[in-house]
Structure formats: structure tokens, C-alpha cells
Amino acid sequence: MNKYPTVACDTLTSGKSYDDLEMSAIIEWTSLTSAEEQGQKVSYKGHVQCFCDQRYAEEKPNDLGYGEEDVKVCEDYI
């Protein structure tokens, strides 16, 4: 719950295109994953959750890669 707290996705995703949300999720995931690897406590309380929830609702596998670096932002979430 600390790593993935409840988030109001309607507010975060309002007016954003799929590409905007994907890019925001990649940026959030990349920066937080790096911080976590350095021993910091992190909270994926935003774009990662909303993006992954959307992908899950569309029945997309959670191990898909996104962006140029093919990062698997949803693999640990769902």
C-alpha cells in the first residue's frame, strides 16, 4: 500500500492523450526505480498506476514494454 497508494486517476489523466500518459508513466517509473535501487523508499502514486490500470482495463499483458527503451512499467504493479 505504501508503494502503490490509492490515487485519483480521473484527475491525473483528464485531458491527457494516451501518448502523454505513457510518457509520464515512463518518466515516473524510470526515476522511482532508480531511487529504489539506491535504497530510497518510493511511492508510485500517480502516472504509473493510472497508466497500468488503463492497460489492464484494455486487457493488455502487464509485461509489455513501453517507450524507446522498452521499459516494463506495469510488470510489478498488476
PyMOL Python script that loads the backbone (N, CA, C, O; Angstrom):
from pymol import cmd

cmd.read_pdbstr("""\
ATOM      1  N   MET A   1       0.820  -1.195   0.000  1.00  0.00           N
ATOM      2  CA  MET A   1       0.000   0.000   0.000  1.00  0.00           C
ATOM      3  C   MET A   1       0.865   1.259   0.000  1.00  0.00           C
ATOM      4  O   MET A   1       0.493   2.262  -0.610  1.00  0.00           O
ATOM      5  N   ASN A   2       2.012   1.219   0.676  1.00  0.00           N
ATOM      6  CA  ASN A   2       2.894   2.379   0.676  1.00  0.00           C
ATOM      7  C   ASN A   2       3.519   2.601  -0.699  1.00  0.00           C
ATOM      8  O   ASN A   2       3.703   3.738  -1.133  1.00  0.00           O
ATOM      9  N   LYS A   3       3.842   1.503  -1.377  1.00  0.00           N
ATOM     10  CA  LYS A   3       4.462   1.631  -2.697  1.00  0.00           C
ATOM     11  C   LYS A   3       3.442   2.039  -3.758  1.00  0.00           C
ATOM     12  O   LYS A   3       3.769   2.793  -4.674  1.00  0.00           O
ATOM     13  N   TYR A   4       2.223   1.551  -3.642  1.00  0.00           N
ATOM     14  CA  TYR A   4       1.157   1.868  -4.603  1.00  0.00           C
ATOM     15  C   TYR A   4      -0.095   2.335  -3.856  1.00  0.00           C
ATOM     16  O   TYR A   4      -1.084   1.605  -3.797  1.00  0.00           O
ATOM     17  N   PRO A   5      -0.062   3.541  -3.287  1.00  0.00           N
ATOM     18  CA  PRO A   5      -1.235   4.038  -2.557  1.00  0.00           C
ATOM     19  C   PRO A   5      -2.382   4.365  -3.513  1.00  0.00           C
ATOM     20  O   PRO A   5      -2.190   4.464  -4.725  1.00  0.00           O
ATOM     21  N   THR A   6      -3.558   4.526  -2.953  1.00  0.00           N
ATOM     22  CA  THR A   6      -4.726   4.885  -3.766  1.00  0.00           C
ATOM     23  C   THR A   6      -4.505   6.239  -4.417  1.00  0.00           C
ATOM     24  O   THR A   6      -4.013   7.171  -3.782  1.00  0.00           O
ATOM     25  N   VAL A   7      -4.869   6.341  -5.681  1.00  0.00           N
ATOM     26  CA  VAL A   7      -4.692   7.586  -6.425  1.00  0.00           C
ATOM     27  C   VAL A   7      -5.950   7.855  -7.245  1.00  0.00           C
ATOM     28  O   VAL A   7      -6.589   6.928  -7.742  1.00  0.00           O
ATOM     29  N   ALA A   8      -6.296   9.131  -7.380  1.00  0.00           N
ATOM     30  CA  ALA A   8      -7.457   9.539  -8.168  1.00  0.00           C
ATOM     31  C   ALA A   8      -7.025   9.721  -9.623  1.00  0.00           C
ATOM     32  O   ALA A   8      -6.572  10.798 -10.012  1.00  0.00           O
ATOM     33  N   CYS A   9      -7.166   8.685 -10.407  1.00  0.00           N
ATOM     34  CA  CYS A   9      -6.698   8.720 -11.795  1.00  0.00           C
ATOM     35  C   CYS A   9      -7.482   9.702 -12.656  1.00  0.00           C
ATOM     36  O   CYS A   9      -6.919  10.272 -13.591  1.00  0.00           O
ATOM     37  N   ASP A  10      -8.754   9.915 -12.372  1.00  0.00           N
ATOM     38  CA  ASP A  10      -9.538  10.845 -13.180  1.00  0.00           C
ATOM     39  C   ASP A  10      -8.887  12.220 -13.222  1.00  0.00           C
ATOM     40  O   ASP A  10      -8.851  12.865 -14.269  1.00  0.00           O
ATOM     41  N   THR A  11      -8.379  12.659 -12.092  1.00  0.00           N
ATOM     42  CA  THR A  11      -7.736  13.962 -12.008  1.00  0.00           C
ATOM     43  C   THR A  11      -6.412  13.975 -12.777  1.00  0.00           C
ATOM     44  O   THR A  11      -6.108  14.936 -13.483  1.00  0.00           O
ATOM     45  N   LEU A  12      -5.639  12.913 -12.635  1.00  0.00           N
ATOM     46  CA  LEU A  12      -4.330  12.837 -13.300  1.00  0.00           C
ATOM     47  C   LEU A  12      -4.422  12.669 -14.810  1.00  0.00           C
ATOM     48  O   LEU A  12      -3.581  13.188 -15.543  1.00  0.00           O
ATOM     49  N   THR A  13      -5.421  11.959 -15.274  1.00  0.00           N
ATOM     50  CA  THR A  13      -5.495  11.638 -16.696  1.00  0.00           C
ATOM     51  C   THR A  13      -6.368  12.595 -17.498  1.00  0.00           C
ATOM     52  O   THR A  13      -6.357  12.554 -18.729  1.00  0.00           O
ATOM     53  N   SER A  14      -7.109  13.438 -16.832  1.00  0.00           N
ATOM     54  CA  SER A  14      -8.026  14.349 -17.509  1.00  0.00           C
ATOM     55  C   SER A  14      -7.292  15.208 -18.542  1.00  0.00           C
ATOM     56  O   SER A  14      -6.338  15.913 -18.214  1.00  0.00           O
ATOM     57  N   GLY A  15      -7.744  15.137 -19.770  1.00  0.00           N
ATOM     58  CA  GLY A  15      -7.170  15.945 -20.844  1.00  0.00           C
ATOM     59  C   GLY A  15      -5.862  15.430 -21.410  1.00  0.00           C
ATOM     60  O   GLY A  15      -5.285  16.069 -22.290  1.00  0.00           O
ATOM     61  N   LYS A  16      -5.375  14.288 -20.932  1.00  0.00           N
ATOM     62  CA  LYS A  16      -4.123  13.735 -21.440  1.00  0.00           C
ATOM     63  C   LYS A  16      -4.400  12.692 -22.510  1.00  0.00           C
ATOM     64  O   LYS A  16      -5.326  11.889 -22.393  1.00  0.00           O
ATOM     65  N   SER A  17      -3.598  12.717 -23.534  1.00  0.00           N
ATOM     66  CA  SER A  17      -3.690  11.689 -24.564  1.00  0.00           C
ATOM     67  C   SER A  17      -3.018  10.423 -24.055  1.00  0.00           C
ATOM     68  O   SER A  17      -2.326  10.443 -23.037  1.00  0.00           O
ATOM     69  N   TYR A  18      -3.225   9.333 -24.763  1.00  0.00           N
ATOM     70  CA  TYR A  18      -2.561   8.071 -24.406  1.00  0.00           C
ATOM     71  C   TYR A  18      -1.048   8.264 -24.393  1.00  0.00           C
ATOM     72  O   TYR A  18      -0.369   7.812 -23.471  1.00  0.00           O
ATOM     73  N   ASP A  19      -0.519   8.937 -25.420  1.00  0.00           N
ATOM     74  CA  ASP A  19       0.927   9.142 -25.513  1.00  0.00           C
ATOM     75  C   ASP A  19       1.461   9.959 -24.339  1.00  0.00           C
ATOM     76  O   ASP A  19       2.536   9.671 -23.815  1.00  0.00           O
ATOM     77  N   ASP A  20       0.702  10.984 -23.927  1.00  0.00           N
ATOM     78  CA  ASP A  20       1.113  11.804 -22.775  1.00  0.00           C
ATOM     79  C   ASP A  20       1.163  10.954 -21.511  1.00  0.00           C
ATOM     80  O   ASP A  20       2.120  11.031 -20.740  1.00  0.00           O
ATOM     81  N   LEU A  21       0.135  10.150 -21.303  1.00  0.00           N
ATOM     82  CA  LEU A  21       0.075   9.315 -20.104  1.00  0.00           C
ATOM     83  C   LEU A  21       1.183   8.268 -20.124  1.00  0.00           C
ATOM     84  O   LEU A  21       1.808   8.010 -19.094  1.00  0.00           O
ATOM     85  N   GLU A  22       1.431   7.669 -21.271  1.00  0.00           N
ATOM     86  CA  GLU A  22       2.513   6.687 -21.394  1.00  0.00           C
ATOM     87  C   GLU A  22       3.852   7.328 -21.059  1.00  0.00           C
ATOM     88  O   GLU A  22       4.634   6.761 -20.296  1.00  0.00           O
ATOM     89  N   MET A  23       4.126   8.506 -21.620  1.00  0.00           N
ATOM     90  CA  MET A  23       5.395   9.182 -21.367  1.00  0.00           C
ATOM     91  C   MET A  23       5.534   9.557 -19.890  1.00  0.00           C
ATOM     92  O   MET A  23       6.611   9.406 -19.313  1.00  0.00           O
ATOM     93  N   SER A  24       4.467  10.037 -19.284  1.00  0.00           N
ATOM     94  CA  SER A  24       4.502  10.387 -17.859  1.00  0.00           C
ATOM     95  C   SER A  24       4.772   9.156 -17.003  1.00  0.00           C
ATOM     96  O   SER A  24       5.519   9.224 -16.028  1.00  0.00           O
ATOM     97  N   ALA A  25       4.162   8.028 -17.370  1.00  0.00           N
ATOM     98  CA  ALA A  25       4.372   6.787 -16.626  1.00  0.00           C
ATOM     99  C   ALA A  25       5.816   6.308 -16.767  1.00  0.00           C
ATOM    100  O   ALA A  25       6.415   5.846 -15.795  1.00  0.00           O
ATOM    101  N   ILE A  26       6.364   6.415 -17.947  1.00  0.00           N
ATOM    102  CA  ILE A  26       7.754   6.003 -18.174  1.00  0.00           C
ATOM    103  C   ILE A  26       8.709   6.874 -17.354  1.00  0.00           C
ATOM    104  O   ILE A  26       9.633   6.360 -16.723  1.00  0.00           O
ATOM    105  N   ILE A  27       8.489   8.169 -17.364  1.00  0.00           N
ATOM    106  CA  ILE A  27       9.352   9.086 -16.607  1.00  0.00           C
ATOM    107  C   ILE A  27       9.254   8.784 -15.119  1.00  0.00           C
ATOM    108  O   ILE A  27      10.273   8.690 -14.434  1.00  0.00           O
ATOM    109  N   GLU A  28       8.028   8.630 -14.614  1.00  0.00           N
ATOM    110  CA  GLU A  28       7.842   8.335 -13.195  1.00  0.00           C
ATOM    111  C   GLU A  28       8.493   7.004 -12.837  1.00  0.00           C
ATOM    112  O   GLU A  28       9.230   6.920 -11.854  1.00  0.00           O
ATOM    113  N   TRP A  29       8.230   5.971 -13.619  1.00  0.00           N
ATOM    114  CA  TRP A  29       8.777   4.640 -13.349  1.00  0.00           C
ATOM    115  C   TRP A  29      10.306   4.659 -13.366  1.00  0.00           C
ATOM    116  O   TRP A  29      10.943   4.083 -12.484  1.00  0.00           O
ATOM    117  N   THR A  30      10.893   5.316 -14.362  1.00  0.00           N
ATOM    118  CA  THR A  30      12.348   5.373 -14.500  1.00  0.00           C
ATOM    119  C   THR A  30      12.993   6.065 -13.305  1.00  0.00           C
ATOM    120  O   THR A  30      13.965   5.561 -12.742  1.00  0.00           O
ATOM    121  N   SER A  31      12.460   7.206 -12.922  1.00  0.00           N
ATOM    122  CA  SER A  31      13.072   7.947 -11.814  1.00  0.00           C
ATOM    123  C   SER A  31      12.873   7.233 -10.482  1.00  0.00           C
ATOM    124  O   SER A  31      13.792   7.189  -9.663  1.00  0.00           O
ATOM    125  N   LEU A  32      11.692   6.676 -10.255  1.00  0.00           N
ATOM    126  CA  LEU A  32      11.441   6.000  -8.984  1.00  0.00           C
ATOM    127  C   LEU A  32      12.165   4.664  -8.885  1.00  0.00           C
ATOM    128  O   LEU A  32      12.613   4.287  -7.803  1.00  0.00           O
ATOM    129  N   THR A  33      12.282   3.957  -9.973  1.00  0.00           N
ATOM    130  CA  THR A  33      13.018   2.698  -9.973  1.00  0.00           C
ATOM    131  C   THR A  33      14.490   2.948  -9.651  1.00  0.00           C
ATOM    132  O   THR A  33      15.106   2.191  -8.901  1.00  0.00           O
ATOM    133  N   SER A  34      15.038   4.000 -10.216  1.00  0.00           N
ATOM    134  CA  SER A  34      16.422   4.364  -9.941  1.00  0.00           C
ATOM    135  C   SER A  34      16.605   4.710  -8.461  1.00  0.00           C
ATOM    136  O   SER A  34      17.569   4.274  -7.832  1.00  0.00           O
ATOM    137  N   ALA A  35      15.684   5.486  -7.916  1.00  0.00           N
ATOM    138  CA  ALA A  35      15.750   5.852  -6.499  1.00  0.00           C
ATOM    139  C   ALA A  35      15.624   4.619  -5.605  1.00  0.00           C
ATOM    140  O   ALA A  35      16.325   4.495  -4.600  1.00  0.00           O
ATOM    141  N   GLU A  36      14.731   3.717  -5.979  1.00  0.00           N
ATOM    142  CA  GLU A  36      14.533   2.492  -5.202  1.00  0.00           C
ATOM    143  C   GLU A  36      15.791   1.620  -5.217  1.00  0.00           C
ATOM    144  O   GLU A  36      16.153   1.034  -4.197  1.00  0.00           O
ATOM    145  N   GLU A  37      16.443   1.536  -6.353  1.00  0.00           N
ATOM    146  CA  GLU A  37      17.672   0.756  -6.471  1.00  0.00           C
ATOM    147  C   GLU A  37      18.789   1.336  -5.603  1.00  0.00           C
ATOM    148  O   GLU A  37      19.722   0.627  -5.227  1.00  0.00           O
ATOM    149  N   GLN A  38      18.688   2.626  -5.288  1.00  0.00           N
ATOM    150  CA  GLN A  38      19.674   3.287  -4.434  1.00  0.00           C
ATOM    151  C   GLN A  38      19.281   3.207  -2.957  1.00  0.00           C
ATOM    152  O   GLN A  38      19.917   3.824  -2.102  1.00  0.00           O
ATOM    153  N   GLY A  39      18.224   2.440  -2.669  1.00  0.00           N
ATOM    154  CA  GLY A  39      17.817   2.207  -1.292  1.00  0.00           C
ATOM    155  C   GLY A  39      16.791   3.178  -0.741  1.00  0.00           C
ATOM    156  O   GLY A  39      16.465   3.118   0.444  1.00  0.00           O
ATOM    157  N   GLN A  40      16.278   4.066  -1.570  1.00  0.00           N
ATOM    158  CA  GLN A  40      15.274   5.015  -1.115  1.00  0.00           C
ATOM    159  C   GLN A  40      13.892   4.377  -1.131  1.00  0.00           C
ATOM    160  O   GLN A  40      13.604   3.518  -1.964  1.00  0.00           O
ATOM    161  N   LYS A  41      13.043   4.803  -0.208  1.00  0.00           N
ATOM    162  CA  LYS A  41      11.648   4.366  -0.224  1.00  0.00           C
ATOM    163  C   LYS A  41      10.923   5.224  -1.244  1.00  0.00           C
ATOM    164  O   LYS A  41      11.078   6.445  -1.265  1.00  0.00           O
ATOM    165  N   VAL A  42      10.136   4.585  -2.082  1.00  0.00           N
ATOM    166  CA  VAL A  42       9.428   5.305  -3.134  1.00  0.00           C
ATOM    167  C   VAL A  42       7.942   4.981  -3.093  1.00  0.00           C
ATOM    168  O   VAL A  42       7.513   4.000  -2.486  1.00  0.00           O
ATOM    169  N   SER A  43       7.178   5.825  -3.750  1.00  0.00           N
ATOM    170  CA  SER A  43       5.740   5.624  -3.849  1.00  0.00           C
ATOM    171  C   SER A  43       5.307   5.937  -5.279  1.00  0.00           C
ATOM    172  O   SER A  43       5.425   7.072  -5.741  1.00  0.00           O
ATOM    173  N   TYR A  44       4.814   4.932  -5.959  1.00  0.00           N
ATOM    174  CA  TYR A  44       4.314   5.093  -7.325  1.00  0.00           C
ATOM    175  C   TYR A  44       2.869   5.557  -7.221  1.00  0.00           C
ATOM    176  O   TYR A  44       1.940   4.780  -7.443  1.00  0.00           O
ATOM    177  N   LYS A  45       2.689   6.820  -6.883  1.00  0.00           N
ATOM    178  CA  LYS A  45       1.360   7.317  -6.550  1.00  0.00           C
ATOM    179  C   LYS A  45       0.719   8.134  -7.659  1.00  0.00           C
ATOM    180  O   LYS A  45      -0.064   9.043  -7.385  1.00  0.00           O
ATOM    181  N   GLY A  46       1.032   7.832  -8.865  1.00  0.00           N
ATOM    182  CA  GLY A  46       0.473   8.667  -9.911  1.00  0.00           C
ATOM    183  C   GLY A  46       0.350   7.996 -11.249  1.00  0.00           C
ATOM    184  O   GLY A  46      -0.449   7.080 -11.441  1.00  0.00           O
ATOM    185  N   HIS A  47       1.156   8.467 -12.169  1.00  0.00           N
ATOM    186  CA  HIS A  47       1.005   8.083 -13.570  1.00  0.00           C
ATOM    187  C   HIS A  47       1.215   6.597 -13.834  1.00  0.00           C
ATOM    188  O   HIS A  47       0.552   6.024 -14.698  1.00  0.00           O
ATOM    189  N   VAL A  48       2.119   5.973 -13.110  1.00  0.00           N
ATOM    190  CA  VAL A  48       2.342   4.539 -13.311  1.00  0.00           C
ATOM    191  C   VAL A  48       1.053   3.774 -13.024  1.00  0.00           C
ATOM    192  O   VAL A  48       0.622   2.952 -13.833  1.00  0.00           O
ATOM    193  N   GLN A  49       0.447   4.042 -11.889  1.00  0.00           N
ATOM    194  CA  GLN A  49      -0.792   3.339 -11.537  1.00  0.00           C
ATOM    195  C   GLN A  49      -1.898   3.606 -12.545  1.00  0.00           C
ATOM    196  O   GLN A  49      -2.578   2.681 -12.989  1.00  0.00           O
ATOM    197  N   CYS A  50      -2.074   4.856 -12.901  1.00  0.00           N
ATOM    198  CA  CYS A  50      -3.171   5.207 -13.811  1.00  0.00           C
ATOM    199  C   CYS A  50      -2.955   4.600 -15.196  1.00  0.00           C
ATOM    200  O   CYS A  50      -3.896   4.102 -15.814  1.00  0.00           O
ATOM    201  N   PHE A  51      -1.722   4.644 -15.677  1.00  0.00           N
ATOM    202  CA  PHE A  51      -1.404   4.058 -16.972  1.00  0.00           C
ATOM    203  C   PHE A  51      -1.615   2.548 -16.939  1.00  0.00           C
ATOM    204  O   PHE A  51      -2.225   1.985 -17.849  1.00  0.00           O
ATOM    205  N   CYS A  52      -1.117   1.896 -15.903  1.00  0.00           N
ATOM    206  CA  CYS A  52      -1.231   0.439 -15.809  1.00  0.00           C
ATOM    207  C   CYS A  52      -2.684   0.003 -15.604  1.00  0.00           C
ATOM    208  O   CYS A  52      -3.109  -1.016 -16.149  1.00  0.00           O
ATOM    209  N   ASP A  53      -3.435   0.760 -14.832  1.00  0.00           N
ATOM    210  CA  ASP A  53      -4.866   0.452 -14.670  1.00  0.00           C
ATOM    211  C   ASP A  53      -5.577   0.519 -16.012  1.00  0.00           C
ATOM    212  O   ASP A  53      -6.414  -0.328 -16.326  1.00  0.00           O
ATOM    213  N   GLN A  54      -5.237   1.535 -16.801  1.00  0.00           N
ATOM    214  CA  GLN A  54      -5.847   1.681 -18.124  1.00  0.00           C
ATOM    215  C   GLN A  54      -5.477   0.508 -19.024  1.00  0.00           C
ATOM    216  O   GLN A  54      -6.333  -0.038 -19.719  1.00  0.00           O
ATOM    217  N   ARG A  55      -4.222   0.125 -19.013  1.00  0.00           N
ATOM    218  CA  ARG A  55      -3.766  -1.002 -19.834  1.00  0.00           C
ATOM    219  C   ARG A  55      -4.443  -2.299 -19.387  1.00  0.00           C
ATOM    220  O   ARG A  55      -4.826  -3.124 -20.216  1.00  0.00           O
ATOM    221  N   TYR A  56      -4.586  -2.472 -18.069  1.00  0.00           N
ATOM    222  CA  TYR A  56      -5.243  -3.667 -17.526  1.00  0.00           C
ATOM    223  C   TYR A  56      -6.708  -3.712 -17.967  1.00  0.00           C
ATOM    224  O   TYR A  56      -7.216  -4.769 -18.340  1.00  0.00           O
ATOM    225  N   ALA A  57      -7.379  -2.565 -17.922  1.00  0.00           N
ATOM    226  CA  ALA A  57      -8.780  -2.489 -18.345  1.00  0.00           C
ATOM    227  C   ALA A  57      -8.927  -2.836 -19.821  1.00  0.00           C
ATOM    228  O   ALA A  57      -9.960  -3.353 -20.248  1.00  0.00           O
ATOM    229  N   GLU A  58      -7.898  -2.552 -20.585  1.00  0.00           N
ATOM    230  CA  GLU A  58      -7.901  -2.874 -22.024  1.00  0.00           C
ATOM    231  C   GLU A  58      -7.366  -4.285 -22.285  1.00  0.00           C
ATOM    232  O   GLU A  58      -7.135  -4.674 -23.430  1.00  0.00           O
ATOM    233  N   GLU A  59      -7.172  -5.046 -21.190  1.00  0.00           N
ATOM    234  CA  GLU A  59      -6.720  -6.438 -21.254  1.00  0.00           C
ATOM    235  C   GLU A  59      -5.364  -6.610 -21.924  1.00  0.00           C
ATOM    236  O   GLU A  59      -5.128  -7.589 -22.632  1.00  0.00           O
ATOM    237  N   LYS A  60      -4.476  -5.647 -21.693  1.00  0.00           N
ATOM    238  CA  LYS A  60      -3.111  -5.749 -22.210  1.00  0.00           C
ATOM    239  C   LYS A  60      -2.253  -6.473 -21.180  1.00  0.00           C
ATOM    240  O   LYS A  60      -2.438  -6.260 -19.981  1.00  0.00           O
ATOM    241  N   PRO A  61      -1.323  -7.318 -21.607  1.00  0.00           N
ATOM    242  CA  PRO A  61      -0.452  -8.022 -20.663  1.00  0.00           C
ATOM    243  C   PRO A  61       0.387  -7.035 -19.852  1.00  0.00           C
ATOM    244  O   PRO A  61       0.755  -5.972 -20.350  1.00  0.00           O
ATOM    245  N   ASN A  62       0.689  -7.391 -18.602  1.00  0.00           N
ATOM    246  CA  ASN A  62       1.437  -6.476 -17.743  1.00  0.00           C
ATOM    247  C   ASN A  62       2.941  -6.494 -18.026  1.00  0.00           C
ATOM    248  O   ASN A  62       3.680  -5.705 -17.437  1.00  0.00           O
ATOM    249  N   ASP A  63       3.401  -7.362 -18.902  1.00  0.00           N
ATOM    250  CA  ASP A  63       4.835  -7.421 -19.175  1.00  0.00           C
ATOM    251  C   ASP A  63       5.220  -6.773 -20.500  1.00  0.00           C
ATOM    252  O   ASP A  63       6.315  -7.008 -21.011  1.00  0.00           O
ATOM    253  N   LEU A  64       4.329  -5.961 -21.057  1.00  0.00           N
ATOM    254  CA  LEU A  64       4.657  -5.236 -22.284  1.00  0.00           C
ATOM    255  C   LEU A  64       5.660  -4.139 -21.984  1.00  0.00           C
ATOM    256  O   LEU A  64       5.646  -3.563 -20.896  1.00  0.00           O
ATOM    257  N   GLY A  65       6.534  -3.844 -22.941  1.00  0.00           N
ATOM    258  CA  GLY A  65       7.489  -2.757 -22.797  1.00  0.00           C
ATOM    259  C   GLY A  65       6.981  -1.508 -23.493  1.00  0.00           C
ATOM    260  O   GLY A  65       6.267  -1.581 -24.493  1.00  0.00           O
ATOM    261  N   TYR A  66       7.363  -0.355 -22.947  1.00  0.00           N
ATOM    262  CA  TYR A  66       6.897   0.925 -23.487  1.00  0.00           C
ATOM    263  C   TYR A  66       8.072   1.865 -23.698  1.00  0.00           C
ATOM    264  O   TYR A  66       9.098   1.768 -23.025  1.00  0.00           O
ATOM    265  N   GLY A  67       7.901   2.771 -24.642  1.00  0.00           N
ATOM    266  CA  GLY A  67       8.929   3.763 -24.930  1.00  0.00           C
ATOM    267  C   GLY A  67      10.088   3.175 -25.709  1.00  0.00           C
ATOM    268  O   GLY A  67      10.124   1.982 -26.010  1.00  0.00           O
ATOM    269  N   GLU A  68      11.037   4.049 -26.028  1.00  0.00           N
ATOM    270  CA  GLU A  68      12.192   3.632 -26.825  1.00  0.00           C
ATOM    271  C   GLU A  68      13.037   2.575 -26.128  1.00  0.00           C
ATOM    272  O   GLU A  68      13.659   1.737 -26.781  1.00  0.00           O
ATOM    273  N   GLU A  69      13.058   2.618 -24.799  1.00  0.00           N
ATOM    274  CA  GLU A  69      13.873   1.659 -24.053  1.00  0.00           C
ATOM    275  C   GLU A  69      13.094   0.423 -23.644  1.00  0.00           C
ATOM    276  O   GLU A  69      13.620  -0.441 -22.943  1.00  0.00           O
ATOM    277  N   ASP A  70      11.837   0.330 -24.080  1.00  0.00           N
ATOM    278  CA  ASP A  70      11.012  -0.851 -23.852  1.00  0.00           C
ATOM    279  C   ASP A  70      10.887  -1.200 -22.364  1.00  0.00           C
ATOM    280  O   ASP A  70      11.003  -2.364 -21.981  1.00  0.00           O
ATOM    281  N   VAL A  71      10.649  -0.173 -21.526  1.00  0.00           N
ATOM    282  CA  VAL A  71      10.559  -0.406 -20.080  1.00  0.00           C
ATOM    283  C   VAL A  71       9.221  -1.050 -19.728  1.00  0.00           C
ATOM    284  O   VAL A  71       8.192  -0.744 -20.328  1.00  0.00           O
ATOM    285  N   LYS A  72       9.255  -1.926 -18.770  1.00  0.00           N
ATOM    286  CA  LYS A  72       8.082  -2.685 -18.371  1.00  0.00           C
ATOM    287  C   LYS A  72       7.479  -2.042 -17.115  1.00  0.00           C
ATOM    288  O   LYS A  72       7.601  -2.562 -16.006  1.00  0.00           O
ATOM    289  N   VAL A  73       6.831  -0.905 -17.329  1.00  0.00           N
ATOM    290  CA  VAL A  73       6.332  -0.102 -16.218  1.00  0.00           C
ATOM    291  C   VAL A  73       5.240  -0.798 -15.417  1.00  0.00           C
ATOM    292  O   VAL A  73       5.053  -0.470 -14.245  1.00  0.00           O
ATOM    293  N   CYS A  74       4.520  -1.735 -15.994  1.00  0.00           N
ATOM    294  CA  CYS A  74       3.383  -2.368 -15.305  1.00  0.00           C
ATOM    295  C   CYS A  74       3.719  -3.747 -14.740  1.00  0.00           C
ATOM    296  O   CYS A  74       2.888  -4.337 -14.051  1.00  0.00           O
ATOM    297  N   GLU A  75       4.871  -4.258 -15.002  1.00  0.00           N
ATOM    298  CA  GLU A  75       5.206  -5.634 -14.638  1.00  0.00           C
ATOM    299  C   GLU A  75       5.053  -5.908 -13.137  1.00  0.00           C
ATOM    300  O   GLU A  75       4.525  -6.955 -12.763  1.00  0.00           O
ATOM    301  N   ASP A  76       5.492  -5.012 -12.292  1.00  0.00           N
ATOM    302  CA  ASP A  76       5.401  -5.225 -10.840  1.00  0.00           C
ATOM    303  C   ASP A  76       4.090  -4.742 -10.243  1.00  0.00           C
ATOM    304  O   ASP A  76       3.753  -5.101  -9.115  1.00  0.00           O
ATOM    305  N   TYR A  77       3.358  -3.941 -10.979  1.00  0.00           N
ATOM    306  CA  TYR A  77       2.153  -3.314 -10.416  1.00  0.00           C
ATOM    307  C   TYR A  77       0.957  -4.243 -10.385  1.00  0.00           C
ATOM    308  O   TYR A  77       0.326  -4.404  -9.340  1.00  0.00           O
ATOM    309  N   ILE A  78       0.640  -4.845 -11.493  1.00  0.00           N
ATOM    310  CA  ILE A  78      -0.605  -5.616 -11.569  1.00  0.00           C
ATOM    311  C   ILE A  78      -0.312  -7.087 -11.340  1.00  0.00           C
ATOM    312  O   ILE A  78      -1.227  -7.910 -11.364  1.00  0.00           O
TER     313      ILE A  78
END
""", "prot")
cmd.dss("prot")
cmd.show_as("cartoon", "prot")
cmd.util.cbc("prot")
cmd.orient("prot")
